[in-house]
C-alpha cells in the first residue's frame, strides 16, 4: 500500500528554510507581541493624516515598518500551518496572526478616506513640500480613483474589523478539504491498495489502467458527495459575502468590485469568455484526438487527464527538474537565471508531499524574506512544470522587491500568472529544442497541450461558472448544491462536448479552492495568453524584448497592470493575444497528432 511520509522523514534539504522570517516559534511569538503592542500607535495619526506633508511622511514611515512586521508574522504562521494542517499549535498561530492583521488593517482604515478628502492639487502641494512623498504619486492616484467606492472612516473601520468573519467561508472550506476529509484507498493496477489524496488525484487519473482510473474517479467524487451540504453552504455564503461587500462599496456587482481593485474593466473578462467560447472547436478537437489515440469508444471524465502517448510518462527526479527549469530561462538573462539557481540551492522550496501538508502548490514570502514555494512533487513532468510555474512567481517577487519600495513591491493578481506561465512556455521550447529523448519529448508536447487545456480553457470555464453563479444569486435564485451541480454540468457540457458527462462530474465545482477568491481564476487564462505573446517576442527579438519583460516584472504594482503589460508589448483589452494563444495550442495539436 502506498503511503504518505511524515514530515520528519524528509531530508532537510527538501524542506523550506523559514529562518529568513524567524528562527523558531519562540522568536515568532516575541515578534508577535512586539507588533501587537505597536499597532495602537498608528491610531494617533487619525484625523490629522493630511494636515501637513511632514505628518503624512512620518506616518508612511511608521506604517510601512509595522505592516512589514505584520506580514512576516502572518506568513511564518501560515507556512508553519501548511506544513501540517493537522498541527493545532500552528493553526492557533494562524488564528492569532490573522487577528493581528485584521487589527492592523482596522486601525489604519482611515488612510484612504482621509486621503480622498484631498484633490489632485492638494496632493501635488504635499509632494512639493516633502520630496520623499513623490514616490507615492501612483499610490495617491489609485486611492483618488476609487473615491466613489470608499466609505466613511466609521464604515471602513467596521469593514476592516469584519475581515476575519468575511474570510470564514474560505477558511472553513480549506480546513474541511485539507484536514478533515480523508479520501479512500482503491485497488491499484498491481493489486495493492492506493491512497487517494487531494495532491495525487490528478496524477492517479493519468495512469494507463482505465479501470483503475475509473475507481479513483468514482471514489474521489463519492467522498465529495458526503460533504456536499457543508461545501454548498460555504460557497453560498462566500457568494453572499461578495455581494454584501460589493453593495457596501457602491459597486453594481461583486465582479465589478473584484476587478476594480487592479483597475481592470469587466470587458476584459467578457472578451476572454467570448473569445474562448468562439474557439471551443479547438478544445473539442483535443478531446476527439485523445479519444482516437486512446482507442476508446467514448471519452469518459476519467480519461481527460491521461497522456496522449502510448506509454507511462518518464520519471523526473526533483534535481533533474531543477536543472531543466534553470536552463530554460536563459533567454531572460544571466542575472535572472543565476538568481533562480541560487534560490533553489537556498531551500526556497518545500518539495515533497507529507502527511497533513496542504495540497497543491504556491509561492509565498514577504518583502523582507526569501521566497517560499510549497510543492507536492510527484517525480513527473507535471510536477516539473508546476515547479517552473511557482519559480516564475518567486522571481517576479524578487525583482519587484529589488526595484521598488515596499508600497509597490507586491503586484496584482492580474499580472501574477504571467510570470509563472512565461517560465512554463520557455521550459517547453527549451525541452523540445534540446532534449533528444523522444519519450520525454512526446510527454512534453502532451504536457504543454494539457496546460493549454487546463489553464486557458478550463480556467475560463471556471470563470464563466463563477460569474453565472453570482448573477443567479443577485437575481434572487437560491444557490443550492443541486442548482450549482446543474449550472456546472451545463457549462462543462459545452466545453467538453465530445466527452461523456456523468453525474459525478457535476460536483467538480466542490473541489475548486480558488472559488473562495472570487473572480480570480480568469487571470490564469489572460495570463497564459499574455505569456505566449511575451515569449514569442523574446524568441523573435532577443534581449530587447527580454529587457522589456524584466522591466515589467521589476515594476511590481508601480503602475496599472494593463498599462504595464502594454509597455511590455501585450494588449489584453483586445482578443488578439487570446486568439494567438489558441492558435499556438492548435499548432501543437498538429505536431503531436503527426508524432503519435
N, C-alpha and C positions, 0 to 999 in steps of 0.2 A: 504493500500500500504506500503510495507516495505521501509524503508529509511535509509540512512547512516547518523549517527550523526555528528555534528560539533565537532571539537577537544575540544572546551571549555566545552562540555557536558560530557567528560570523566574524571573520578576521577584521581587526580594527581598520585595516587599510581600505575596506569596503564599506565603512560607516562614516558618515559625515562628521566633521570636526567642529563642534559648537563653541570652541574656545574663543573664536573671534567675537562671540557675543558674551558668554560668561563661562568661567572655568568649571562651575558646577552649580547645582541647585541652590546651595547656600549663598554663593555670590549673587545669584539671581534674586534671592529673597532680600538681600541687603539693598540691591538696586531698586527693587520694587518699593521698599519702604522709603527710600530717598526720594524717588519720583513722586510717590503718593503725598509726601509732605510738601513738595514744591508746587503741586498743581494749584492749590487755592491762591497762591500768589499772583497768578495770571489774572484773576478776577479784579485785581486792583486797577487794571487798565480800562475796565468797562466804563463807558460814559465819557472817557477822555482820550480815546484811542487816537483820534484825528485832530486833537486840539492844536498840535504843532508837529513839525517834522521830527524833532528830537524824540518826542514821546513815541511816535509811531516806529521810529528806527529802533529805539530801546526795546519796545515790545517785540518786534520781529526777532531780535537777537535772543531774547529770553524764550520766546515761543518756540523757535526752531530748536534751541538746545533741549528744551523739555520734550518736545514731540519726537525728537530723535531717540531720546532715552525711553519714551513710552513704546516706540516701535521696537527697540531692542528687547524690552521686557516681554512684549506680546509675542514677538517672533520666536524667541527662545522657548517660551511656554508651548506655543503651537507645535514647534518642531519636536519637542520632547513628547508631547501628546501623540503626535502622528507616528512616532517610533513604535508605540504600542497603545492603541486606543482603549485597551483594557486596563491601563495603568491609572488607577483612581487618583493617585497623588498628582500625576501630570494633568489629569482632567481638572483637578482643583486649581492648579496653576493657571490653566487657560481661563477658567471662570474668573479668577481674580484679575488676570491681565485684561480680559475683555471689559470688566467693570471699571478698571483703571482707565482704559482708553475711552470708555463712554464718559467718565467724569471729566477727563481732559477735554473731550470734544464739547461737552456741555458747558464747561467753564469758559471756553473760548468761542461759544456760539455767537457772541456779539460781534465778531470780526466783520463778517460780510454785511450785516445790517448797518453797522456804523460807517464802513467804507462806502456803502451805497447811498449814504446821505450826501456824498460829495458828487460833483460833476467833473467832467474831464479837466476843466480849467483849474479846479481845486487840486486835483491830482498832480497836474503839471507844476503848480506852485509848490507843493510839498517836495517834489523831486528836485526842484531848483534850490530849495532851502537846504536840503540834505542829499548830497550826491549819492550817498550809499543806498538811497531808495530807488535809484534808477533801475537797478536790477529787477525790481518788482513791477516794471511797467506793463508787461504782458499779464501778470497776475492781477493787477488792478483792472486792466481792460476786461479780463474774463469775469471778474466779480461784477463790474458795472453792467456787463452784457446780460447777466442773469438777475438783474434787479427786479424785473416783473415777477420772478418766482421765489423771491426771498421774503420771508415774513418778518414780523416784528421780533425784537430781541426776546420777548417772553415766549413767543411761539417757537422760535428757533431753539431756545433752551429746552423746551418741552420735547421737541422732535429729537434733539440730540440725546436727551435722557432716555428716550424710548428705544435707543439703539439696541440694547440687549433684548428687548421684547420683540422688536421687528425682525431680529435675526433668528428668532426661535424656530420657525418652520424649517429653515435650512439646517440648523444645529440638531434638531430632533431627527431629521432625515439622515444626517451624517452618522449620528450615534446608532440609529436603527440599522442602517445598512452595513456599517463597518464594525460595530461592536456587538450588537445583539443578534443579528441574523447569522445563522450557521447553515451553510449550503450542504447538501447531502453528498455522499460518495456514490459513484456509479461504477459498474464493472468496466474496466478498461479493455482495450483490444487484446492485451496479454492475459486477461482473466483476473488480474489483480484489481483491487479497489482503487479508484482515483478520487481524491478530494476535490470538489469544485469550490473555487473561491471567486471573489469579485475580481481579483487580479488575473487569474488564469483562465477565466471563462472564454474569452475570445481566442486565446491560444489553443484551448481544447477544441474549439469549433473549427480549427484548421487541420485537425487530424484526418488522415486519408480514410480512416474507417468510418463509413457513412452511418452505420448502425450505432457506433459509439457516439458520433456527433449528435444523433437524434436523442440518445439517452441523456447526454449532457444538457442539451437544449431544453428538453421537457422537464427534467429535474430542476434546472435553474429557474425557469419561469413558473413552475409549480410552487416553488418556495416563495416567489414574489406574490403569488395569489394569496398566500396565507397572511400577508400583511397589507392587502390592498386597501382596507379601510383606514389604516394608520397613514399610509403613504398618500392616499387620496385626500385625507383631511389635512395633512401637512402641505400638500401642493395647493389645495383650495385656499387655505389660509395665507399661503405665500402670495397667491394672486390677489387676494383681497387686501393684503398689506400693501402691495404695489399700487393698487387703486387708491387706497386711502392716502398714501404718501403723495401720489400724483395730484390728487384733489387738494391736499393741504398746501401744495406749492403752485396751484393755479395752472396745472397742465391739463390738456384735453384728454390725455390717455397716459397709462404707465409707459408705453413705448416712447412717446414724446419726451417724457421725463427722463427716461434712461438715456436716450440719445442726445439730449440737450447738454448733459454734463460735458462730453467731449466736443460739443458743437457739431454734431452730425445730423444733417437733415434726414427726416424719415424717408425722403425719396430715395436715399442711398439704399436703405433696407428694402424698399419696394422694387427698386431696379434689380437688386440681387435676386429676389424671389422670382420676379417676372422673367429675367434672363435665363435663370436655371430651368424654370418651368418650360420655357420655349425650347430648351435643348435636352429635354428628358429622353429623347430618342437615343442620344449618345449613351446615357446610363442604361437604357434598355438594351442597347447593343452589347454592352459589357455583360449584362446578365445573361443574354442569349448565348454569347460566346462561351461564358462559363458553363452553361448547361451543356453545350455541344462538346466542350473539352472534357467535362466530367462524364459524358456519355450516359446521362440520366434522362428518364422520360419526362420528369418535371423537376423544376428547381425549387427546392424547399428552403425555408428560412434557415435551417441548419446547414445549408450548403453555401450561404453567401460569403463566408469568410475563408473557405477552403481555397488554397492556391490553385491557379490555372496552369499548374505544371504537374507532370506525371509522378513526381517523387517528393519525398519529405524534404522540407527546407533544410539548408545547411545549418550546422551548429556553429554559432558565432560567440565564442567566449568574450567576456567583457573587455579584456585587453585588446583583442582584435578590433572590436567595435570602436574603441577609443582611437586606435591608430588610423582607421579608415576615416573617421569623422574629422580628426585633426588635419589629415592630408587633404580632405575635400575642401576645406575653407581657404586653401592657399590663394585663390583669386581675390580674397578680401584683404590681402596684405600680410606681410611678415609679422607686424606687431599684433594684429588680431589673432593670427594663428598661434604665435608663441604664448600669448596671454591665455588662450584656451587650454593649451597643453599644460601650462603651469597650474591652471586651476584643477585639472584632472589629477595632477600629482599632489595637490594640496587638499585632497579629501573634500572637494565640493559636493561629491555625490554619495548618497546613501543607496547602495547598489541593489541589494537582493531583498526579495520578499521574506518576511519573518512573521512569526505568529503575532497576530493583533495589529500589525503595521497597517497604516492607512493604504487603501488601494490606489491604483493609478500612478500618476506622475505629475510633478510640478517643479517650478523653480521659485525659490523664495530668497529672503535675505533682507538686509536693511542698508541704509546709506553708509553705515559705519562697519558693516560686516562683509565677509566674503559671501558669494552666492551659495545657496544650499539647494541641491537638487534631490528630490525624492524620486526614486525609481523602484520598480519591482522587476528587475531584469530577468529575462527568461531564456537567455542564450539563443536568440533567434533574430532574424532580420528585422522584424517589427520592433524589437527592443532597441536595436541599433538606431533605427530611425527615431524612436522616442528620445534616446539619448541626444542625438543631433538636435532635435526639436527643443528640448529643455536647455541645452547649451546655448542655443540662439537667444532664448530669454535672458540667460545669465550674462551673456556678453553684451546684450542691449543694456542691462542694468549697470554693468561695469563701465561701459563707455559713457553712458549718461552721467553717472556719478563722478567720473573723472572730469567731465567738461562743464557740468552745471552746478550751481549752488543747490542746496537742499530743496528749495522751493520748486525746482524744475527737474529734480533728478529722477522722479518717477515718470511714468508715461501712461497714456490712456490705453484701455483695453483694445481700442480700435486699431492701434498700431502694434500692440503687443504680439499678435500672432504672425506678423510679417517677418520679424527677425527669425523666429523659430522655423518658419517654412522656407525661408531662404536657405537656411542650413540644410534642410531636408533635400531641397532641389539641387543644391550644389553636391550633396552626397550622391545623389542618383547619377548626375553627369560624371562625377569622378569614378564611380564604380564601373559604369558602362564603358568608360574610355580607357580604364587602366587594368581592370581585372580580366584575366583570360579564362578563369574557371567558368565554363558555360552553365554549370549547375547554379552557381551564385548569380550569374548574370540573369538567368531566367527568373530567379526569385526576386531579384532587384526590380526587374520590369513589372513583375506581378505586384510587388510591394508598392511601387510608385502608382500603379493603377488603383490599388486599394486605398492609397492615401487620397487620391482624387475622389474616389467614390465616397469615402467616409468623411472627408473634410469638405470638399466643395458641394457635393450633392446631399450627403446625409445631414450635415450641419444646417444646410439651407432648409431641409425638410423639418428639422427640429425648430428652426426659426419660424417657419410657417405655422407649426403646431402652437408654439408659444403665443404668436400674435393672434391666432384664431381663438385660442383658449381665453386669452384676456378680453378679446372682443365679445365673446359669448357671455363672460361674466359681467362685463359692463352693460350688456343688453338685458341683464337680469336672468339669464339662463343658468340653472344650477350646474355647477361643475362636479357632478357625482363621479365616482370611479367608473361607472358604466358609460357615462357621457364622454369621459376622457378616453376610454377604450375605443369608443365608436369614432371619435374625432381622429385619434391617432391612426386607427386602421384605415380610415378613408384616405388620409394623406399618404400613408405608407403604400397603399394600393396603387396610387397614381405613380409614385416614384419607382416602385418595383413591379410594374405591370406584368412582366414575363414570368414572375415567380408566383408560387402558391402561398397565399396568406392564410395561415391557420389562426385559431382563436388565441393562442398564447402570445403571438407577436403583438396583438393589440395592447398588451401590458408593457410593452417596451418603454413607454414614457416613464414608468415607475423606476427604472434603473438609471435614469439620466440625472446625475447630481447637478449639472450645470443649470438646470431649470430653476434652481433656487438662487441663481444670479440672473435675474430677469433680463432678457434681450442681450445676452452675452454671446450666445453661440454663433450668431450670424457673422461675427467678426473673424471666426475661423475661415469662413468662406471668402469674405473680402480679403482676408489675409493671404490665402493661397493664391488668389487672383493677382494681388499686388506683387507677391513674391515671385511668381513666374515671370511677370513683366520685368522686375528688377534684375533677376538672374539673366534673362535674355539680353538685357542691356549690358550687364557686366561681361558676359561672354562675347558680345559684339564689340564693345568699346574698350574693355580692359580697365586700366587704372582710373581714367576719368569717371566712369560710372561707379567703380568701387569706392572712389573718394566721395561721390555724392551719397552713396549708401551709408558709408561710415559717418558722414556728417548728419545724416538723417537719424542714425542711432544715437549719436552724441547730443542731439538736440533735446532728448528727453521729452518734457512737456513744455519746452520753451517755444511755444507756437501752437496754433490749432492743427490737429492731426491731418485733416485733409490738405491744408496748405503745406505742411512739412512734407507730405507724401508727393504733392505736386512738384515741389522743389527737387525731389529725388527722381521725378520723371513719370509718375503714375497718377492718373486722374480717375478716382473711383466714383465720381458723380456720373460717369458715363458707363455704358455696358461693355465698352471695348476691352478692358482688362479681363472681365469675366469671360467674354467670348474667346479671348486669346487663350486663357487657361483651358477652356473646354476643347479648343482646337488642339492644344498640346495633348490633352487626355485622349482625344480621338486618334492622334498620330501614334501614341504609344500603344493604343489598342491594335493599330495596324501592325506595329512592329512585333508585338507578342503573338498576334494571330499568325503572322508569317513564320515565326520561330517555332511555335509548338504544333 
